[in-house]
Amino acid sequence: MENNNQKISLGFTNQQFEPGVHICQIFNDDDERHGALVNYIVSGLQTGENAACFSEKETETTLSEGFFKNGITYKQVEKSGEFTLSKTAEVYFDGGTFDPERMLNLLKEFYENSIKENRSGARVIGEMLPEIVNIPGGSRLMEYEAKVSLLLRQYPINAVCQYDARLFDGSAILDILKVHPYMIVRGSVVHNPFFMQPEEYLAKNNCK
């Protein structure tokens, strides 16, 4: 499934990208996290994309003001299905396990359904929880992130993965950087110098 090569905004700066961008945001405070999340979602909704957010911290109350400032009514986009908000644990740890294949299928279906609804595309943003290290299947998180980059070549969802630098150690942060081609630095999206092509990463780590 090919994208139409139309450049899009991700809401962070006036930068333009082809759809199918996979970004990590490693943040140090909740204002930074929340501001990026709102800008990213609003930008997608304004250009006709469906948007989904996976967060334990965001609620209708925390998002409504930012939406309203940009001419978007939370209740309206929620009712229409243009925007969905879910708890991270409910999405990523369904059934008490982390299953990369299930998550990849969810992303694929989200994109396909968005196109069927004549939306211009789809974007997701989710904050990973440190509890994943204790979840069955959690050791496959980086495998999953690498496979997301492969999936987006065919199903060009825009994906931002948020990680709290206060909750993940240095080794984990380095692994996170290896599997995301882009990163957010001081509000701008930049090419990630630590990134490994997914085929290389998966082969090196003996992932199927």
C-alpha positions in Angstrom: 0.0 0.0 0.0 1.8 3.1 -1.2 1.5 6.6 0.2 0.7 9.5 -2.2 4.0 11.3 -1.5 2.1 14.3 -0.3 4.2 16.1 2.4 2.6 16.5 5.8 3.2 18.5 9.0 3.8 16.7 12.3 2.9 19.8 14.3 6.3 20.4 15.9 7.7 22.9 13.5 7.0 24.0 9.9 9.0 20.9 8.7 7.3 18.7 6.1 7.6 15.0 5.8 6.4 12.1 3.6 3.8 10.0 5.5 5.1 7.0 7.4 7.4 8.7 9.9 8.6 6.8 13.0 9.8 9.1 15.7 10.9 8.7 19.3 10.6 11.5 21.9 12.7 11.0 25.0 11.4 13.6 27.4 12.4 14.8 30.8 9.2 16.5 32.0 5.5 16.2 31.5 5.0 19.7 30.0 7.4 18.7 27.2 5.5 15.4 26.7 2.1 16.9 26.8 2.9 19.9 24.5 4.4 17.7 21.8 1.4 15.2 22.1 -1.2 18.0 21.6 0.6 19.6 18.7 1.1 16.3 17.0 -2.6 15.2 17.3 -4.0 18.6 16.4 -1.9 18.8 13.3 -3.2 15.4 12.1 -6.8 16.2 12.8 -6.5 19.6 11.0 -5.3 17.8 7.8 -7.9 15.1 7.8 -6.0 12.2 9.5 -7.4 9.9 12.1 -5.4 10.1 15.3 -5.0 7.7 18.3 -3.3 8.4 21.6 -2.2 5.7 24.1 -1.5 7.3 27.5 -2.0 6.7 31.2 -1.7 10.5 31.8 -3.9 12.2 29.3 -7.7 12.5 29.7 -10.5 14.4 28.0 -9.8 17.2 30.5 -6.1 17.5 29.8 -6.6 17.5 26.0 -9.7 19.6 25.6 -8.1 23.0 26.2 -5.3 22.4 23.7 -7.8 21.1 21.1 -10.1 24.0 21.6 -7.3 26.6 21.2 -6.8 25.1 17.7 -10.5 25.1 16.8 -11.2 21.5 17.6 -13.9 20.2 19.9 -12.8 17.1 21.8 -16.3 15.6 22.0 -16.9 16.1 18.3 -13.8 14.4 17.1 -14.2 11.6 19.7 -17.8 11.0 18.6 -16.9 11.0 14.9 -14.1 8.5 15.5 -11.4 10.9 14.2 -9.7 10.7 17.6 -9.4 7.9 20.1 -7.8 8.0 23.5 -6.9 4.7 25.2 -4.8 3.7 28.2 -1.3 2.5 27.3 -1.6 -0.7 29.4 -5.0 -1.6 27.8 -3.6 -1.4 24.3 0.0 -2.7 24.7 -0.5 -5.2 27.5 -3.9 -6.7 26.5 -4.4 -10.0 28.3 -1.4 -9.2 30.5 1.2 -9.8 27.7 3.0 -7.8 25.1 2.5 -9.3 21.7 4.4 -7.5 18.8 2.4 -9.3 16.1 -0.9 -8.2 17.6 0.3 -4.6 17.9 1.5 -4.5 14.3 -1.8 -5.8 13.1 -3.6 -3.1 15.1 -1.5 -0.4 13.4 -2.1 -2.0 10.0 -5.9 -2.1 10.6 -6.0 1.4 11.9 -4.4 2.7 8.8 -6.6 0.6 6.5 -9.7 1.7 8.2 -8.7 5.3 8.1 -8.2 5.1 4.3 -11.6 3.3 3.9 -13.2 6.2 5.8 -11.7 8.6 3.2 -9.3 10.1 5.8 -6.1 11.5 4.5 -4.0 9.2 6.6 -3.5 8.1 10.2 -1.2 8.9 13.1 -0.6 7.4 16.5 1.3 8.6 19.6 1.9 6.4 22.6 4.0 6.6 25.8 5.6 3.3 26.8 5.5 2.3 30.4 8.6 1.1 32.3 6.5 -1.8 33.6 7.0 -3.5 30.2 10.2 -5.1 31.6 8.0 -7.2 33.9 5.3 -8.1 31.3 5.5 -11.4 29.4 6.8 -10.6 25.9 8.2 -7.3 27.1 11.7 -8.3 26.1 10.5 -8.1 22.5 9.8 -4.3 22.7 12.8 -3.3 20.5 12.0 -6.0 18.0 8.5 -4.5 17.8 9.9 -1.0 17.3 12.1 -2.2 14.5 9.2 -4.0 12.8 7.1 -0.8 13.1 9.7 0.8 10.8 9.2 -2.0 8.3 5.5 -1.9 8.5 5.3 1.9 7.8 7.0 1.4 4.4 3.8 -0.4 3.3 1.2 1.2 5.6 2.4 4.8 6.1 1.1 5.6 9.5 2.9 8.4 11.3 4.0 7.1 14.7 5.5 8.9 17.7 6.8 6.8 20.6 7.3 8.7 23.9 9.7 7.5 26.6 10.3 9.1 29.9 14.1 9.5 30.4 13.5 9.5 34.2 12.1 6.0 34.1 14.3 4.2 31.6 18.1 3.6 32.2 20.8 4.7 29.8 21.1 1.2 28.2 17.4 1.2 27.4 17.5 4.7 26.0 20.3 3.7 23.6 18.3 0.7 22.5 15.3 2.9 21.9 17.4 5.2 19.7 18.6 2.3 17.6 15.1 1.5 16.4 13.7 5.0 15.5 14.9 6.7 12.4 13.9 10.1 13.7 14.0 11.8 17.1 12.6 15.0 18.6 15.4 17.4 19.8 14.5 20.8 21.3 11.1 20.7 19.5 12.4 19.8 16.1 12.4 16.4 14.3 15.9 15.3 13.3 17.5 12.3 11.7 18.7 10.0 14.5 22.4 9.2 14.2 22.1 6.1 16.3 19.5 4.5 14.1 20.1 1.0 12.6 18.1 -0.1 9.6 15.4 -2.5 10.9 16.7 -5.4 8.8 20.2 -5.0 10.3 18.8 -4.6 13.8 16.6 -7.7 13.6 19.4 -9.8 12.1 21.9 -8.7 14.7 19.5 -9.5 17.5 18.4 -12.8 16.0 14.8 -11.7 15.6 12.5 -13.6 13.2 
